[in-house]
């Protein structure tokens, strides 16, 4: 908003509508929305297009974290995590896409996480949802490139937001076998909340910096911790692939190369 853009923000609670619009009267527009309600998402996007103006940039940011050992995480919690983090993102982007496609312009973004390109113990539900969004964006990017529409995955590290507080659901601990591994991880995350390395204001500035780029990044990694952890995870995958390359190749039909070249 400080950059002069018209910004529409969705909130879950009615009491958050006025405070959002007060941030920049006349340029900040609030809409109440539950992103797990597919029809409401479609209605909200249509309303914005007709009352505020053509949408140029979409940032699908709704999400929360489920923290817990996989064996201890109820499947209902896993489904709820995907309902918001994956299907909420999909609904938002899918509702906006027809307008951008007709105009042959626009930028679709979704906030995934460094946890969409690497994973840590005790965050299986959250990381699974973010890996899913990464795959969705990767395919979508190739589908809409010829329409002049850009697609960017925003992958933040640890930022000083309320993600580890109000936006975190914690599965109940029930299996003692995981105590040694997970109890220190959970305690450290609680202790670090509010003291994370990342500055949310600088993250917003980084996102703004790519809006006018003719060739914006497919992946915008935010934070030195994210750079380090994602780099280590990708190196580990590359090493695993190299180590087992011969076994991987052994599964081809002997005449596969000939068939592929005809």
RAHU-V521962 format. One record per pair of residues at least 12 apart in sequence whose ideal C-beta (glycine too) atoms are under 8 Angstrom apart, sorted by the first residue. I is the first residue (numbers start at 0). GAP is how many residues later the second one is. Records with the same first field share a line. If there is no record, write none. Layout:
I: GAP, GAP
This chain:
0: 22, 23, 26, 27
1: 22
2: 205
3: 23
4: 22
5: 21, 23, 46, 47
6: 17, 20, 21, 22
7: 21, 22, 23, 40, 44, 47
8: 19, 20, 21, 22
9: 20, 21, 22, 23, 25, 34, 52
10: 19, 20, 21, 22
11: 20, 21, 22
12: 19
13: 18
15: 14
16: 13, 14, 15
17: 12
28: 19, 23
30: 13, 16, 17
34: 25, 27, 49, 53, 54, 56, 57
35: 47, 48, 51, 52, 55
37: 49, 53
40: 47, 50, 51, 54
41: 49, 53
43: 51
44: 47, 50, 51, 54
45: 49
48: 50
53: 45, 49
54: 41, 44, 45, 51
55: 49, 50, 51
56: 49, 50, 52, 154
57: 34, 35, 38, 42, 48, 49, 50, 51
58: 50, 51, 52, 95, 148
59: 28, 29, 32, 33, 48, 49, 50, 51
60: 49, 50
61: 22, 23, 26, 27, 30
62: 21, 22, 25, 26, 48, 66, 104
63: 17, 20, 21, 99, 103, 104, 105
64: 58, 61, 98, 99, 102, 103, 104
65: 12, 14, 15, 57, 59, 60, 102, 103, 104, 105
66: 55, 56, 59, 101, 102, 103, 104, 119, 122
67: 54, 56, 57, 102, 103, 104
68: 52, 53, 55, 102, 104, 106, 109, 113
69: 54, 55
70: 104, 107
71: 99, 100, 101, 102, 103, 106
72: 51, 52, 98
73: 97
76: 48, 92, 94
77: 47, 50
80: 44, 45, 47, 48
81: 46, 47, 50
84: 41, 44, 45, 47, 48
85: 43, 46, 47, 50
88: 21, 44, 47
89: 46
92: 15, 17, 47
95: 12
96: 47, 52
99: 44, 47, 49
100: 43, 46, 48
103: 43, 44, 45
104: 43, 44
105: 42, 43, 44
106: 42, 43, 44, 45, 104, 109
107: 29, 32, 36, 41, 42, 43, 44
108: 42, 43, 44, 45, 98
109: 23, 26, 27, 43, 44
110: 43, 45
111: 18, 21, 22, 25, 41, 42, 43
112: 13, 14, 17, 42, 43
113: 41, 42, 43, 107, 109, 111, 112, 115, 116
114: 12, 15
115: 14, 15, 17, 18, 37, 39
116: 14, 17, 38, 102, 113, 116, 117
117: 111, 112, 114, 115, 116
118: 12, 114
119: 65
120: 60, 61, 64
121: 59, 60, 63, 64
132: 20
133: 19
136: 14, 15, 16, 81
137: 15, 80
140: 77
149: 66
150: 67
151: 58, 64, 65, 66, 67, 68
152: 65, 66, 67
153: 53, 66, 68
154: 64, 65, 66, 67, 71, 75
155: 42, 47, 66, 67, 70
156: 40, 41, 64, 65, 66, 67, 68, 69, 70, 72
157: 34, 38, 39, 40, 65, 67
158: 37, 38, 39, 40, 41, 44, 63, 64
159: 34, 35, 36, 38, 39, 40
160: 35, 39
161: 31
163: 25, 26, 28, 29, 32
164: 28, 29
169: 16
196: 26, 27, 28
197: 24, 25, 27
202: 19, 20
205: 14, 16
206: 13
